[in-house]
Amino acid sequence: MALPHGHKQTASAVVKGIPFYHEPNFANFCSQYAKVAHFNTTHLRRQSFYALPRAHWELLASPPFSYLDTLNAVDEAIDKNAELSLAIWQAGLESFGIPPQLNQSQSKDPHDWRGKATSNDLEKARSTVRQFYRDWSEEGKAEREACYEPVMKALNKERSSRSDSNLRVLVPGAGLARLVFDLCCAGFDTEGNEISYHQLLASSYILNHCPKARAHTLFPWVHSFSNHKTRTNHLTSVQVPDLHPSTTLGAIENTGEMSMSASDFLLLYGNQAHKDTFDAVATVFFLDTAPNIIRYIEAIKNCLRPGGILVNVGPLLWHFENNAPGSHGREKDSASDDGVKGEL
Amino acid sequence: MKLALMWSSLTNPIGIADPGAVELTDDEVVALIEKLGFDIEKRESGITAPYIQDPESMLQNIYKASHWVARKR
């Protein structure tokens, strides 16, 4: 697919071709996120609520329950979440020149949106929003420390044992790129790899475009109504990002180089051009995305220099178990907030 | 600071969508790493690692993650 005319790229970007046809629903899920979320989350609940016997819904519509006020608050929270999705989408349009014709919501009948944005699209948008909680909120710090600190420790130890101080590190499955960012702050030359365009555009937004720390308010738990102790917990919000990436990097003297590659990890890092090019590979919640883990290990071994290290942290939620190959991603995790799914 | 992005075309048919799949245990993964030319230098298990988990929820899904460091021979 040819690059669209007027394509702009970020200052140091190396763009080798943008196969956005792989994600034709990207525009849908971003621009229609709010509509679909309103429909699935509150509209259907209002219908079900009013389908209760009148005396019952009247009881629950009054204090202390005020259930209809809750649904209104959820609607407002969904709009707030959608603001971040839209900011990501708009920054993506400006930076990478996504063909505007993909943005069907502006050109088609506004009443026809339900057939286009599937529940899978909503799930992806929801999953991306929730990943901001993990990677870019103050509240997500404990989750990050559990997984990123062991990596940081292993790499610091490796660096101190070597004379050449600049380690080159690869982070496959970089997601929203917080580990990549943290490693750069710690002085490692770090390359992230990610295959999901949702996540690539989201990380590009937060690293390159987001104007300041705490620019966005997110309601990470608003979509599910189950297992909340209080309504306050259900409607809890977090501010993202917890820091402004370029300001933070600018204040550090010896940061590492940062880059991201958009590709299938196996293809890019298993090839001859990447043979023996990294001092370390950091896999965090990544190896279990493999249908064939031998291929993953072979690709990692290919791009590691002899004597290089593979640092791994993660469980083994094999993403392809009960899934047809091709439906990669950590969707199983994002679904798990609604209850126990699959084999979990 | 600008994030450099490299886009690779996905025309090669070999990749993540390859046929075949297998699900190993943690022990088996570590054994495989050694078989494929790495030495395990460190290994820990049971690292408490929630993944996008509301700490206030009445349902807590928390991984007990594995952590290891392997060196390419």
Interface residues (C-beta under 8 A of the other chain):
Chain A: Q9 T10 A11 S12 A13 V14 V15 K16 G17 I18 P19 H22 F96 R130 Q131 Y133 R134 A142 E143 A146 C147 P150 A154 A177 I195 L200 S203 S204 L207 N208 P220 W221 S226 N227 H228 K229 N233 T236 P245 S246 L249 G250 M258 S259 M260 S261 A262 S263 D264 F265 L266 L267 L268 F285 L287 A290 P291 N292 I293 I294 R295 I297 E298 K301 L304 R305 P306 G307 G308 I309 L310 V311 N312 V313 G314 P315 L316 L317 W318 F320 E321 P325 G326 H328 R330 D333 S334 S336 D337 G339 V340 L344
Chain B: M1 K2 L3 A4 L5 M6 W7 S8 S9 L10 N12 I14 G15 I16 A17 D18 P19 G20 A21 V22 E23 L24 T25 D26 V29 L32 I33 L36 G37 F38 E41 K42 E44 I47 T48 A49 P50 Y51 I52 Q53 D54 P55 E56 S57 M58 L59 N61 Y63 K64 A65 S66 H67 W68 V69 A70 R71 K72 R73
